[in-house]
Structures are given as structure tokens and as C-alpha cells.
């Protein structure tokens, strides 16, 4: 999900990324594939809000 220049996503930190993605999927929200942050070694993904703007979901 590319961001327009100057736009930063809202980030939500969660305890269990798999559980959150499962819940979102049940409600029709698609998440991007889950990469691992090279610096923190933590998993994250992006979803889109109703306007198509990105929301980052980051695992603690």
C-alpha cells in the first residue's frame, strides 16, 4: 500500500497479530501480507480505512 508523500499511517499496536487479522477477515477487512520489521524483528501489516487510507497493525 503506497503512501502519498507526507502521509503517515495511524499505527495500532496489538498483542496477537494473527488473532486480529482473523477477526478483521471475518468482518471483510483484508490485510496485506505480514512482513517482519528489519530493525525490531516484529511482525506488522497494513489494512485500509473506509477511505482507503492505510492503518498499520504492529505486533508487540
PDB file with SEQRES, HELIX, SHEET and CRYST1 records, atoms N, CA, C and O in Angstrom:
SEQRES   1 A   60  UNK UNK UNK UNK UNK UNK UNK UNK UNK UNK UNK UNK UNK          
SEQRES   2 A   60  UNK UNK UNK UNK UNK UNK UNK UNK UNK UNK UNK UNK UNK          
SEQRES   3 A   60  UNK UNK UNK UNK UNK UNK UNK UNK UNK UNK UNK UNK UNK          
SEQRES   4 A   60  UNK UNK UNK UNK UNK UNK UNK UNK UNK UNK UNK UNK UNK          
SEQRES   5 A   60  UNK UNK UNK UNK UNK UNK UNK UNK                              
HELIX    1 AA1 UNK A   17  UNK A   26  1                                  10    
SHEET    1 AA1 3 UNK A  10  UNK A  14  0                                        
SHEET    2 AA1 3 UNK A  54  UNK A  59  1                                        
SHEET    3 AA1 3 UNK A  43  UNK A  48 -1                                        
CRYST1    1.000    1.000    1.000  90.00  90.00  90.00 P 1           1          
ATOM      1  N   UNK A   1       0.867  -1.169   0.000  1.00  0.00           N  
ATOM      2  CA  UNK A   1       0.000   0.000   0.000  1.00  0.00           C  
ATOM      3  C   UNK A   1       0.909   1.225   0.000  1.00  0.00           C  
ATOM      4  O   UNK A   1       1.544   1.525   1.011  1.00  0.00           O  
ATOM      5  N   UNK A   2       0.974   1.917  -1.101  1.00  0.00           N  
ATOM      6  CA  UNK A   2       1.817   3.096  -1.169  1.00  0.00           C  
ATOM      7  C   UNK A   2       1.173   4.283  -0.473  1.00  0.00           C  
ATOM      8  O   UNK A   2      -0.047   4.444  -0.482  1.00  0.00           O  
ATOM      9  N   UNK A   3       2.004   5.100   0.121  1.00  0.00           N  
ATOM     10  CA  UNK A   3       1.509   6.295   0.803  1.00  0.00           C  
ATOM     11  C   UNK A   3       1.816   7.527  -0.037  1.00  0.00           C  
ATOM     12  O   UNK A   3       2.906   7.635  -0.600  1.00  0.00           O  
ATOM     13  N   UNK A   4       0.869   8.457  -0.129  1.00  0.00           N  
ATOM     14  CA  UNK A   4       1.174   9.723  -0.784  1.00  0.00           C  
ATOM     15  C   UNK A   4       2.270  10.447  -0.008  1.00  0.00           C  
ATOM     16  O   UNK A   4       2.386  10.268   1.204  1.00  0.00           O  
ATOM     17  N   UNK A   5       3.067  11.255  -0.682  1.00  0.00           N  
ATOM     18  CA  UNK A   5       4.148  11.978   0.011  1.00  0.00           C  
ATOM     19  C   UNK A   5       3.621  12.762   1.217  1.00  0.00           C  
ATOM     20  O   UNK A   5       2.615  13.465   1.122  1.00  0.00           O  
ATOM     21  N   UNK A   6       4.309  12.631   2.338  1.00  0.00           N  
ATOM     22  CA  UNK A   6       3.950  13.370   3.544  1.00  0.00           C  
ATOM     23  C   UNK A   6       2.894  12.709   4.406  1.00  0.00           C  
ATOM     24  O   UNK A   6       2.654  13.162   5.525  1.00  0.00           O  
ATOM     25  N   UNK A   7       2.255  11.651   3.923  1.00  0.00           N  
ATOM     26  CA  UNK A   7       1.207  10.983   4.698  1.00  0.00           C  
ATOM     27  C   UNK A   7       1.807   9.859   5.530  1.00  0.00           C  
ATOM     28  O   UNK A   7       2.548   9.024   5.012  1.00  0.00           O  
ATOM     29  N   UNK A   8       1.490   9.840   6.803  1.00  0.00           N  
ATOM     30  CA  UNK A   8       1.950   8.784   7.708  1.00  0.00           C  
ATOM     31  C   UNK A   8       0.730   7.992   8.171  1.00  0.00           C  
ATOM     32  O   UNK A   8      -0.314   8.574   8.468  1.00  0.00           O  
ATOM     33  N   UNK A   9       0.861   6.663   8.234  1.00  0.00           N  
ATOM     34  CA  UNK A   9      -0.297   5.879   8.670  1.00  0.00           C  
ATOM     35  C   UNK A   9      -0.502   5.960  10.179  1.00  0.00           C  
ATOM     36  O   UNK A   9       0.431   6.235  10.933  1.00  0.00           O  
ATOM     37  N   UNK A  10      -1.727   5.718  10.600  1.00  0.00           N  
ATOM     38  CA  UNK A  10      -2.008   5.503  12.015  1.00  0.00           C  
ATOM     39  C   UNK A  10      -1.495   4.110  12.324  1.00  0.00           C  
ATOM     40  O   UNK A  10      -1.675   3.192  11.524  1.00  0.00           O  
ATOM     41  N   UNK A  11      -0.860   3.940  13.474  1.00  0.00           N  
ATOM     42  CA  UNK A  11      -0.356   2.629  13.866  1.00  0.00           C  
ATOM     43  C   UNK A  11      -1.068   2.170  15.124  1.00  0.00           C  
ATOM     44  O   UNK A  11      -1.201   2.920  16.091  1.00  0.00           O  
ATOM     45  N   UNK A  12      -1.526   0.919  15.094  1.00  0.00           N  
ATOM     46  CA  UNK A  12      -2.178   0.296  16.237  1.00  0.00           C  
ATOM     47  C   UNK A  12      -1.290  -0.866  16.667  1.00  0.00           C  
ATOM     48  O   UNK A  12      -0.928  -1.711  15.849  1.00  0.00           O  
ATOM     49  N   UNK A  13      -0.939  -0.907  17.950  1.00  0.00           N  
ATOM     50  CA  UNK A  13      -0.103  -1.992  18.465  1.00  0.00           C  
ATOM     51  C   UNK A  13      -0.999  -3.052  19.104  1.00  0.00           C  
ATOM     52  O   UNK A  13      -1.882  -2.732  19.900  1.00  0.00           O  
ATOM     53  N   UNK A  14      -0.764  -4.319  18.749  1.00  0.00           N  
ATOM     54  CA  UNK A  14      -1.597  -5.414  19.246  1.00  0.00           C  
ATOM     55  C   UNK A  14      -0.726  -6.515  19.837  1.00  0.00           C  
ATOM     56  O   UNK A  14       0.460  -6.619  19.527  1.00  0.00           O  
ATOM     57  N   UNK A  15      -1.333  -7.339  20.694  1.00  0.00           N  
ATOM     58  CA  UNK A  15      -0.600  -8.450  21.301  1.00  0.00           C  
ATOM     59  C   UNK A  15      -0.506  -9.659  20.377  1.00  0.00           C  
ATOM     60  O   UNK A  15       0.505 -10.362  20.379  1.00  0.00           O  
ATOM     61  N   UNK A  16      -1.556  -9.909  19.584  1.00  0.00           N  
ATOM     62  CA  UNK A  16      -1.597 -11.102  18.752  1.00  0.00           C  
ATOM     63  C   UNK A  16      -2.063 -10.730  17.346  1.00  0.00           C  
ATOM     64  O   UNK A  16      -3.261 -10.604  17.094  1.00  0.00           O  
ATOM     65  N   UNK A  17      -1.120 -10.559  16.448  1.00  0.00           N  
ATOM     66  CA  UNK A  17      -1.442 -10.126  15.089  1.00  0.00           C  
ATOM     67  C   UNK A  17      -2.323 -11.148  14.371  1.00  0.00           C  
ATOM     68  O   UNK A  17      -3.244 -10.766  13.649  1.00  0.00           O  
ATOM     69  N   UNK A  18      -2.056 -12.426  14.557  1.00  0.00           N  
ATOM     70  CA  UNK A  18      -2.870 -13.449  13.886  1.00  0.00           C  
ATOM     71  C   UNK A  18      -4.326 -13.364  14.313  1.00  0.00           C  
ATOM     72  O   UNK A  18      -5.222 -13.470  13.475  1.00  0.00           O  
ATOM     73  N   UNK A  19      -4.575 -13.175  15.602  1.00  0.00           N  
ATOM     74  CA  UNK A  19      -5.951 -13.083  16.095  1.00  0.00           C  
ATOM     75  C   UNK A  19      -6.652 -11.847  15.535  1.00  0.00           C  
ATOM     76  O   UNK A  19      -7.825 -11.912  15.166  1.00  0.00           O  
ATOM     77  N   UNK A  20      -5.950 -10.741  15.471  1.00  0.00           N  
ATOM     78  CA  UNK A  20      -6.534  -9.502  14.936  1.00  0.00           C  
ATOM     79  C   UNK A  20      -6.868  -9.670  13.461  1.00  0.00           C  
ATOM     80  O   UNK A  20      -7.946  -9.272  13.020  1.00  0.00           O  
ATOM     81  N   UNK A  21      -5.960 -10.251  12.701  1.00  0.00           N  
ATOM     82  CA  UNK A  21      -6.218 -10.460  11.272  1.00  0.00           C  
ATOM     83  C   UNK A  21      -7.394 -11.405  11.066  1.00  0.00           C  
ATOM     84  O   UNK A  21      -8.218 -11.185  10.177  1.00  0.00           O  
ATOM     85  N   UNK A  22      -7.480 -12.454  11.877  1.00  0.00           N  
ATOM     86  CA  UNK A  22      -8.617 -13.378  11.772  1.00  0.00           C  
ATOM     87  C   UNK A  22      -9.934 -12.644  12.038  1.00  0.00           C  
ATOM     88  O   UNK A  22     -10.912 -12.839  11.317  1.00  0.00           O  
ATOM     89  N   UNK A  23      -9.956 -11.812  13.059  1.00  0.00           N  
ATOM     90  CA  UNK A  23     -11.164 -11.042  13.392  1.00  0.00           C  
ATOM     91  C   UNK A  23     -11.525 -10.086  12.251  1.00  0.00           C  
ATOM     92  O   UNK A  23     -12.688  -9.990  11.858  1.00  0.00           O  
ATOM     93  N   UNK A  24     -10.534  -9.392  11.733  1.00  0.00           N  
ATOM     94  CA  UNK A  24     -10.799  -8.454  10.641  1.00  0.00           C  
ATOM     95  C   UNK A  24     -11.299  -9.178   9.397  1.00  0.00           C  
ATOM     96  O   UNK A  24     -12.211  -8.697   8.724  1.00  0.00           O  
ATOM     97  N   UNK A  25     -10.710 -10.331   9.088  1.00  0.00           N  
ATOM     98  CA  UNK A  25     -11.100 -11.106   7.912  1.00  0.00           C  
ATOM     99  C   UNK A  25     -12.563 -11.530   7.998  1.00  0.00           C  
ATOM    100  O   UNK A  25     -13.290 -11.472   7.007  1.00  0.00           O  
ATOM    101  N   UNK A  26     -12.992 -11.954   9.185  1.00  0.00           N  
ATOM    102  CA  UNK A  26     -14.396 -12.341   9.390  1.00  0.00           C  
ATOM    103  C   UNK A  26     -15.330 -11.181   9.055  1.00  0.00           C  
ATOM    104  O   UNK A  26     -16.454 -11.392   8.600  1.00  0.00           O  
ATOM    105  N   UNK A  27     -14.857  -9.956   9.282  1.00  0.00           N  
ATOM    106  CA  UNK A  27     -15.674  -8.764   9.041  1.00  0.00           C  
ATOM    107  C   UNK A  27     -15.371  -8.103   7.698  1.00  0.00           C  
ATOM    108  O   UNK A  27     -15.740  -6.951   7.474  1.00  0.00           O  
ATOM    109  N   UNK A  28     -14.699  -8.831   6.806  1.00  0.00           N  
ATOM    110  CA  UNK A  28     -14.495  -8.367   5.442  1.00  0.00           C  
ATOM    111  C   UNK A  28     -13.353  -7.392   5.235  1.00  0.00           C  
ATOM    112  O   UNK A  28     -13.278  -6.745   4.191  1.00  0.00           O  
ATOM    113  N   UNK A  29     -12.460  -7.271   6.213  1.00  0.00           N  
ATOM    114  CA  UNK A  29     -11.310  -6.369   6.082  1.00  0.00           C  
ATOM    115  C   UNK A  29     -10.098  -7.192   5.673  1.00  0.00           C  
ATOM    116  O   UNK A  29      -9.727  -8.146   6.357  1.00  0.00           O  
ATOM    117  N   UNK A  30      -9.484  -6.820   4.558  1.00  0.00           N  
ATOM    118  CA  UNK A  30      -8.323  -7.544   4.059  1.00  0.00           C  
ATOM    119  C   UNK A  30      -7.036  -6.906   4.578  1.00  0.00           C  
ATOM    120  O   UNK A  30      -6.899  -5.683   4.613  1.00  0.00           O  
ATOM    121  N   UNK A  31      -6.105  -7.756   4.976  1.00  0.00           N  
ATOM    122  CA  UNK A  31      -4.789  -7.292   5.413  1.00  0.00           C  
ATOM    123  C   UNK A  31      -3.751  -7.670   4.365  1.00  0.00           C  
ATOM    124  O   UNK A  31      -3.895  -8.670   3.662  1.00  0.00           O  
ATOM    125  N   UNK A  32      -2.708  -6.857   4.272  1.00  0.00           N  
ATOM    126  CA  UNK A  32      -1.599  -7.164   3.376  1.00  0.00           C  
ATOM    127  C   UNK A  32      -0.789  -8.320   3.961  1.00  0.00           C  
ATOM    128  O   UNK A  32      -0.951  -8.652   5.135  1.00  0.00           O  
ATOM    129  N   UNK A  33       0.076  -8.934   3.162  1.00  0.00           N  
ATOM    130  CA  UNK A  33       0.965  -9.973   3.695  1.00  0.00           C  
ATOM    131  C   UNK A  33       1.784  -9.435   4.872  1.00  0.00           C  
ATOM    132  O   UNK A  33       2.068  -8.239   4.946  1.00  0.00           O  
ATOM    133  N   UNK A  34       2.158 -10.325   5.784  1.00  0.00           N  
ATOM    134  CA  UNK A  34       2.829  -9.932   7.022  1.00  0.00           C  
ATOM    135  C   UNK A  34       4.348 -10.007   6.864  1.00  0.00           C  
ATOM    136  O   UNK A  34       4.910 -11.100   6.795  1.00  0.00           O  
ATOM    137  N   UNK A  35       5.014  -8.849   6.806  1.00  0.00           N  
ATOM    138  CA  UNK A  35       6.475  -8.854   6.820  1.00  0.00           C  
ATOM    139  C   UNK A  35       6.985  -8.747   8.263  1.00  0.00           C  
ATOM    140  O   UNK A  35       6.202  -8.605   9.202  1.00  0.00           O  
ATOM    141  N   UNK A  36       8.289  -8.816   8.416  1.00  0.00           N  
ATOM    142  CA  UNK A  36       8.933  -8.630   9.709  1.00  0.00           C  
ATOM    143  C   UNK A  36       9.795  -7.377   9.621  1.00  0.00           C  
ATOM    144  O   UNK A  36      10.592  -7.230   8.694  1.00  0.00           O  
ATOM    145  N   UNK A  37       9.634  -6.477  10.586  1.00  0.00           N  
ATOM    146  CA  UNK A  37      10.421  -5.247  10.639  1.00  0.00           C  
ATOM    147  C   UNK A  37      11.902  -5.608  10.813  1.00  0.00           C  
ATOM    148  O   UNK A  37      12.259  -6.315  11.755  1.00  0.00           O  
ATOM    149  N   UNK A  38      12.750  -5.133   9.922  1.00  0.00           N  
ATOM    150  CA  UNK A  38      14.167  -5.478   9.961  1.00  0.00           C  
ATOM    151  C   UNK A  38      14.879  -4.942  11.197  1.00  0.00           C  
ATOM    152  O   UNK A  38      15.889  -5.508  11.617  1.00  0.00           O  
ATOM    153  N   UNK A  39      14.377  -3.871  11.782  1.00  0.00           N  
ATOM    154  CA  UNK A  39      15.014  -3.264  12.949  1.00  0.00           C  
ATOM    155  C   UNK A  39      14.528  -3.900  14.256  1.00  0.00           C  
ATOM    156  O   UNK A  39      15.337  -4.247  15.117  1.00  0.00           O  
ATOM    157  N   UNK A  40      13.214  -4.051  14.400  1.00  0.00           N  
ATOM    158  CA  UNK A  40      12.656  -4.556  15.666  1.00  0.00           C  
ATOM    159  C   UNK A  40      12.410  -6.057  15.655  1.00  0.00           C  
ATOM    160  O   UNK A  40      12.229  -6.665  16.710  1.00  0.00           O  
ATOM    161  N   UNK A  41      12.403  -6.660  14.465  1.00  0.00           N  
ATOM    162  CA  UNK A  41      12.114  -8.088  14.284  1.00  0.00           C  
ATOM    163  C   UNK A  41      10.683  -8.440  14.696  1.00  0.00           C  
ATOM    164  O   UNK A  41      10.396  -9.578  15.069  1.00  0.00           O  
ATOM    165  N   UNK A  42       9.797  -7.455  14.622  1.00  0.00           N  
ATOM    166  CA  UNK A  42       8.390  -7.672  14.955  1.00  0.00           C  
ATOM    167  C   UNK A  42       7.559  -7.686  13.677  1.00  0.00           C  
ATOM    168  O   UNK A  42       7.920  -7.069  12.675  1.00  0.00           O  
ATOM    169  N   UNK A  43       6.437  -8.404  13.735  1.00  0.00           N  
ATOM    170  CA  UNK A  43       5.565  -8.542  12.573  1.00  0.00           C  
ATOM    171  C   UNK A  43       4.564  -7.386  12.509  1.00  0.00           C  
ATOM    172  O   UNK A  43       4.169  -6.828  13.533  1.00  0.00           O  
ATOM    173  N   UNK A  44       4.164  -7.040  11.277  1.00  0.00           N  
ATOM    174  CA  UNK A  44       3.181  -5.976  11.077  1.00  0.00           C  
ATOM    175  C   UNK A  44       2.466  -6.187   9.759  1.00  0.00           C  
ATOM    176  O   UNK A  44       2.892  -6.982   8.923  1.00  0.00           O  
ATOM    177  N   UNK A  45       1.385  -5.470   9.589  1.00  0.00           N  
ATOM    178  CA  UNK A  45       0.656  -5.491   8.331  1.00  0.00           C  
ATOM    179  C   UNK A  45      -0.059  -4.156   8.172  1.00  0.00           C  
ATOM    180  O   UNK A  45      -0.049  -3.321   9.076  1.00  0.00           O  
ATOM    181  N   UNK A  46      -0.669  -3.970   7.028  1.00  0.00           N  
ATOM    182  CA  UNK A  46      -1.478  -2.781   6.772  1.00  0.00           C  
ATOM    183  C   UNK A  46      -2.877  -3.203   6.373  1.00  0.00           C  
ATOM    184  O   UNK A  46      -3.071  -4.200   5.678  1.00  0.00           O  
ATOM    185  N   UNK A  47      -3.851  -2.422   6.828  1.00  0.00           N  
ATOM    186  CA  UNK A  47      -5.224  -2.525   6.361  1.00  0.00           C  
ATOM    187  C   UNK A  47      -5.609  -1.127   5.882  1.00  0.00           C  
ATOM    188  O   UNK A  47      -4.869  -0.166   6.095  1.00  0.00           O  
ATOM    189  N   UNK A  48      -6.756  -1.019   5.242  1.00  0.00           N  
ATOM    190  CA  UNK A  48      -7.214   0.291   4.768  1.00  0.00           C  
ATOM    191  C   UNK A  48      -8.464   0.709   5.526  1.00  0.00           C  
ATOM    192  O   UNK A  48      -9.334  -0.113   5.815  1.00  0.00           O  
ATOM    193  N   UNK A  49      -8.546   2.006   5.847  1.00  0.00           N  
ATOM    194  CA  UNK A  49      -9.770   2.519   6.457  1.00  0.00           C  
ATOM    195  C   UNK A  49     -10.832   2.662   5.361  1.00  0.00           C  
ATOM    196  O   UNK A  49     -10.522   2.417   4.195  1.00  0.00           O  
ATOM    197  N   UNK A  50     -12.063   3.048   5.688  1.00  0.00           N  
ATOM    198  CA  UNK A  50     -13.116   3.144   4.669  1.00  0.00           C  
ATOM    199  C   UNK A  50     -12.795   4.099   3.511  1.00  0.00           C  
ATOM    200  O   UNK A  50     -13.373   3.983   2.431  1.00  0.00           O  
ATOM    201  N   UNK A  51     -11.876   5.040   3.738  1.00  0.00           N  
ATOM    202  CA  UNK A  51     -11.482   5.961   2.672  1.00  0.00           C  
ATOM    203  C   UNK A  51     -10.266   5.467   1.901  1.00  0.00           C  
ATOM    204  O   UNK A  51      -9.773   6.153   1.005  1.00  0.00           O  
ATOM    205  N   UNK A  52      -9.781   4.280   2.247  1.00  0.00           N  
ATOM    206  CA  UNK A  52      -8.627   3.718   1.561  1.00  0.00           C  
ATOM    207  C   UNK A  52      -7.289   4.146   2.142  1.00  0.00           C  
ATOM    208  O   UNK A  52      -6.240   3.814   1.591  1.00  0.00           O  
ATOM    209  N   UNK A  53      -7.315   4.883   3.255  1.00  0.00           N  
ATOM    210  CA  UNK A  53      -6.066   5.314   3.878  1.00  0.00           C  
ATOM    211  C   UNK A  53      -5.504   4.181   4.733  1.00  0.00           C  
ATOM    212  O   UNK A  53      -6.262   3.413   5.324  1.00  0.00           O  
ATOM    213  N   UNK A  54      -4.168   4.077   4.799  1.00  0.00           N  
ATOM    214  CA  UNK A  54      -3.562   2.943   5.485  1.00  0.00           C  
ATOM    215  C   UNK A  54      -3.600   3.049   7.009  1.00  0.00           C  
ATOM    216  O   UNK A  54      -3.463   4.128   7.586  1.00  0.00           O  
ATOM    217  N   UNK A  55      -3.791   1.896   7.631  1.00  0.00           N  
ATOM    218  CA  UNK A  55      -3.655   1.739   9.075  1.00  0.00           C  
ATOM    219  C   UNK A  55      -2.657   0.608   9.274  1.00  0.00           C  
ATOM    220  O   UNK A  55      -2.850  -0.496   8.764  1.00  0.00           O  
ATOM    221  N   UNK A  56      -1.605   0.882  10.005  1.00  0.00           N  
ATOM    222  CA  UNK A  56      -0.594  -0.133  10.287  1.00  0.00           C  
ATOM    223  C   UNK A  56      -0.979  -0.884  11.572  1.00  0.00           C  
ATOM    224  O   UNK A  56      -1.331  -0.265  12.576  1.00  0.00           O  
ATOM    225  N   UNK A  57      -0.910  -2.194  11.529  1.00  0.00           N  
ATOM    226  CA  UNK A  57      -1.185  -3.019  12.706  1.00  0.00           C  
ATOM    227  C   UNK A  57       0.131  -3.722  13.028  1.00  0.00           C  
ATOM    228  O   UNK A  57       0.638  -4.520  12.240  1.00  0.00           O  
ATOM    229  N   UNK A  58       0.671  -3.405  14.206  1.00  0.00           N  
ATOM    230  CA  UNK A  58       2.023  -3.810  14.585  1.00  0.00           C  
ATOM    231  C   UNK A  58       1.957  -4.695  15.828  1.00  0.00           C  
ATOM    232  O   UNK A  58       1.319  -4.328  16.814  1.00  0.00           O  
ATOM    233  N   UNK A  59       2.607  -5.850  15.790  1.00  0.00           N  
ATOM    234  CA  UNK A  59       2.577  -6.763  16.925  1.00  0.00           C  
ATOM    235  C   UNK A  59       3.627  -6.372  17.960  1.00  0.00           C  
ATOM    236  O   UNK A  59       4.757  -6.038  17.604  1.00  0.00           O  
ATOM    237  N   UNK A  60       3.256  -6.413  19.237  1.00  0.00           N  
ATOM    238  CA  UNK A  60       4.190  -6.072  20.322  1.00  0.00           C  
ATOM    239  C   UNK A  60       5.313  -7.049  20.409  1.00  0.00           C  
ATOM    240  O   UNK A  60       6.186  -6.911  21.265  1.00  0.00           O  
TER     241      UNK A  60                                                      
END                                                                             
